[in-house]
Every structure is written in structure tokens, then in C-alpha cells.
Amino acid sequence: MADFRSESSLGARIRTARRARGLRTARDLADAIVGGTLSEAIIENIETGRKVSLDVSQLLNIAMALRVPLSYLLAPLGEPERPLDLPNLSQAFEGMTAIEFDSWLTASKDGSYRPESIEERNATSELQALREWSALTREVARLQTMFELETATMSSADAGDALLRTTEARLVDARRESARLASYLESAGWKL
């Protein structure tokens, strides 16, 4: 079976991903989209290339139904150095490779795309900080739960006392880093 990530167009990537996910027909994909926002005919037109202008919601619904990252449909990431092959893009995308596009789309700090302006660099930095802050917020909640469970199940003379101190130290560090990122983001105008 072909690797949908290397197909030569958006429609071909969708069609091949659909088949790889066990959805035999465009009707199967239409049925897999929760809320039924795309018809079989629209999906067939996308897959054959007759419909090249899609709404963002259509692309997102297809990617979610196929359970693939949006970048996998938008660019031939199976061949990362291949040029971006989406129609109707501005000249700013000319010469951009699939992996550079993915880096740009996801605002990846360590990706192969490099922001060209201070505004773009700031936006990328803020988005990365937001992602890290969100992950740390979840980690703080997890560590807090662990700490509470460990505290409730261990006596002070218990051999697990070292584990409790380790969890507490990790919790303190995660809270400190989360607060630092929140301060940075709030200074940039984000409402957390």
C-alpha cells in the first residue's frame, strides 16, 4: 500500500490516508466525520482534485476523521525535502519544502523554517511558551496528585520519605517554571 504522506497532491494524500485507515469509499469518510459536514460528492471532488479550494473546517474535519495531523495532508512529509505542492498559495511559499512548511505551520521553535521578521519570531516564541506553559500546568496537577497520594500513604519514618521529597521538589520546580512562563506570556498580552 502507498504511503499517503508521500502522495503528490492534497487529494491523493486524503484518498490514500482514507484507504490506509480502512475507509474504503468517500462515503465511509463522510460518515466518519462527526456531524456529517461533508458529503460523499465533496470528498470525491477533493480526492480527484476537482475541488482545490477548501475551507479550513473541511480540512480539519477530514484530518480528525482520518486521525492524522493536518500537516500530513497539507504537505508531502513522506519526502520532507520535496517542494510544497498546494495550489493557489502566494509567492511567499515558493520554494518552501514540505518540512519547512510543517515547521512554519506548527510554529516549531526548532524546525527547519526560520522566521523572517521580529514579529514572526516573537509570535513563534510566544506560541512555544504557551505550549510549554500548558504542558507544565498539566504536570503540576499530576505532581500535586502524586504528592497528596504519597503523603496520605506514607508515615514520616517510611522508606518512601525520599520519594516524597523528590516529588515535592519536582512539584516546586514545575510550579516555578509555570509561573515564569505565565509571567512572560502575560507581559506579551496573553490572558491565561
C-alpha positions as CSV (number, residue, x, y, z in Angstrom):
1,M,0.0,0.0,0.0
2,A,1.2,3.5,-0.8
3,D,2.4,5.8,1.9
4,F,-0.2,8.7,2.0
5,R,2.5,11.1,3.3
6,S,4.4,10.9,0.0
7,E,1.5,11.3,-2.4
8,S,1.8,14.2,-4.9
9,S,-1.3,16.2,-4.0
10,L,-3.7,17.1,-1.2
11,G,-6.5,15.0,-2.7
12,A,-4.2,12.0,-3.3
13,R,-2.9,12.2,0.3
14,I,-6.5,12.2,1.6
15,R,-7.6,9.3,-0.6
16,T,-4.6,7.2,0.3
17,A,-4.9,8.0,4.0
18,R,-8.6,7.2,3.9
19,R,-7.8,3.7,2.4
20,A,-4.9,3.2,4.9
21,R,-7.4,3.8,7.7
22,G,-9.7,1.2,6.4
23,L,-12.3,3.6,4.9
24,R,-13.0,2.0,1.5
25,T,-15.1,4.8,0.0
26,A,-15.6,8.5,0.1
27,R,-19.0,7.7,1.7
28,D,-17.2,5.9,4.5
29,L,-15.1,9.0,5.2
30,A,-18.1,11.3,5.0
31,D,-19.8,9.0,7.6
32,A,-16.7,9.1,9.8
33,I,-16.9,12.9,10.1
34,V,-18.8,13.6,13.3
35,G,-21.7,15.9,12.5
36,G,-21.7,15.0,8.8
37,T,-20.4,18.3,7.5
38,L,-19.0,16.9,4.2
39,S,-20.9,14.9,1.6
40,E,-19.5,12.0,-0.3
41,A,-19.5,14.1,-3.5
42,I,-17.4,16.9,-1.9
43,I,-14.9,14.3,-0.7
44,E,-14.7,12.7,-4.1
45,N,-14.1,16.1,-5.7
46,I,-11.4,16.8,-3.2
47,E,-9.7,13.5,-3.7
48,T,-9.8,13.7,-7.5
49,G,-8.5,17.3,-7.5
50,R,-11.7,18.8,-9.0
51,K,-12.1,20.9,-5.7
52,V,-8.9,22.6,-4.8
53,S,-10.2,25.4,-2.6
54,L,-11.2,24.0,0.8
55,D,-12.5,25.6,3.9
56,V,-10.2,25.3,7.0
57,S,-13.1,23.5,8.7
58,Q,-13.3,20.9,5.9
59,L,-9.6,20.1,6.2
60,L,-9.7,19.9,9.9
61,N,-12.8,17.6,9.8
62,I,-11.1,15.3,7.3
63,A,-7.8,15.2,9.3
64,M,-9.7,14.5,12.5
65,A,-11.8,11.7,10.9
66,L,-8.6,10.2,9.5
67,R,-6.8,10.6,12.8
68,V,-3.8,12.2,11.2
69,P,-2.0,15.5,11.9
70,L,-3.1,18.2,9.5
71,S,0.4,18.7,8.2
72,Y,0.3,15.1,6.8
73,L,-2.5,16.1,4.5
74,L,-1.2,19.5,3.5
75,A,2.4,18.6,2.6
76,P,4.2,15.6,1.2
77,L,6.0,14.9,4.5
78,G,7.0,11.4,3.5
79,E,9.6,13.2,1.4
80,P,10.5,16.2,3.6
81,E,12.7,18.0,1.1
82,R,10.1,17.9,-1.7
83,P,8.6,21.3,-2.6
84,L,5.2,22.2,-1.1
85,D,2.5,21.2,-3.6
86,L,-0.6,23.1,-2.5
87,P,-2.3,25.1,-5.3
88,N,-3.2,28.8,-5.0
89,L,-0.6,29.8,-2.5
90,S,1.1,33.2,-2.6
91,Q,4.7,33.6,-3.8
92,A,5.8,33.7,-0.2
93,F,5.5,29.9,-0.1
94,E,7.5,29.5,-3.3
95,G,10.5,27.2,-2.8
96,M,9.3,26.1,0.7
97,T,9.9,22.4,1.3
98,A,7.4,20.1,3.0
99,I,9.4,20.1,6.2
100,E,9.8,23.8,6.2
101,F,6.1,24.2,5.7
102,D,5.4,21.9,8.7
103,S,7.8,23.9,10.8
104,W,6.1,27.1,9.8
105,L,2.5,25.7,10.2
106,T,3.2,24.4,13.7
107,A,5.4,27.4,14.7
108,S,8.1,24.8,15.7
109,K,10.9,26.6,17.6
110,D,13.5,24.0,16.4
111,G,12.1,23.4,13.0
112,S,13.7,24.0,9.6
113,Y,11.7,27.2,8.9
114,R,13.3,30.3,10.2
115,P,11.0,33.4,10.9
116,E,12.0,36.3,8.8
117,S,10.7,39.2,10.9
118,I,10.9,40.2,14.6
119,E,7.1,40.0,14.7
120,E,7.1,36.4,13.4
121,R,9.9,35.4,15.8
122,N,8.0,36.9,18.7
123,A,4.8,35.1,17.7
124,T,6.7,31.8,17.4
125,S,8.4,32.3,20.8
126,E,5.1,33.2,22.5
127,L,3.4,30.2,21.0
128,Q,6.2,27.9,22.1
129,A,6.0,29.4,25.6
130,L,2.2,28.8,25.6
131,R,2.7,25.2,24.7
132,E,5.2,24.7,27.4
133,W,3.1,26.5,30.0
134,S,0.1,24.3,29.1
135,A,2.1,21.1,29.5
136,L,3.6,22.4,32.8
137,T,0.1,23.2,34.1
138,R,-0.9,19.6,33.5
139,E,2.3,18.4,35.0
140,V,1.8,20.5,38.1
141,A,-1.7,18.9,38.6
142,R,-0.3,15.4,38.1
143,L,2.6,16.0,40.6
144,Q,0.2,17.6,43.1
145,T,-2.0,14.5,43.0
146,M,1.1,12.2,43.3
147,F,2.3,14.3,46.3
148,E,-1.1,14.1,48.0
149,L,-1.3,10.3,47.5
150,E,2.3,9.8,48.7
151,T,1.6,12.0,51.8
152,A,-1.5,10.1,52.6
153,T,0.1,6.6,52.3
154,M,3.5,7.2,54.0
155,S,4.4,7.7,57.5
156,S,7.3,10.0,58.3
157,A,9.6,7.0,59.2
158,D,8.6,5.2,56.0
159,A,11.4,4.4,53.5
160,G,9.3,6.3,50.9
161,D,10.1,9.6,52.6
162,A,12.9,10.2,50.0
163,L,10.3,9.6,47.2
164,L,8.0,12.2,48.9
165,R,10.8,14.8,49.0
166,T,11.7,14.1,45.3
167,T,8.0,14.6,44.3
168,E,7.8,17.7,46.3
169,A,11.0,19.1,44.7
170,R,9.7,18.3,41.2
171,L,6.4,20.0,42.1
172,V,8.1,23.2,43.3
173,D,10.3,23.3,40.2
174,A,7.3,22.8,37.9
175,R,5.3,25.5,39.6
176,R,8.2,27.9,39.4
177,E,8.7,27.3,35.7
178,S,5.0,27.5,35.0
179,A,4.8,30.9,36.9
180,R,7.9,32.2,34.9
181,L,6.2,31.2,31.6
182,A,2.9,32.7,32.7
183,S,4.6,36.0,33.6
184,Y,6.3,36.1,30.2
185,L,3.1,35.4,28.4
186,E,1.1,37.9,30.4
187,S,3.7,40.6,29.7
188,A,3.2,39.9,26.0
189,G,-0.6,40.4,26.4
190,W,-1.8,36.8,26.8
191,K,-4.7,36.3,29.1
192,L,-4.1,33.0,31.0
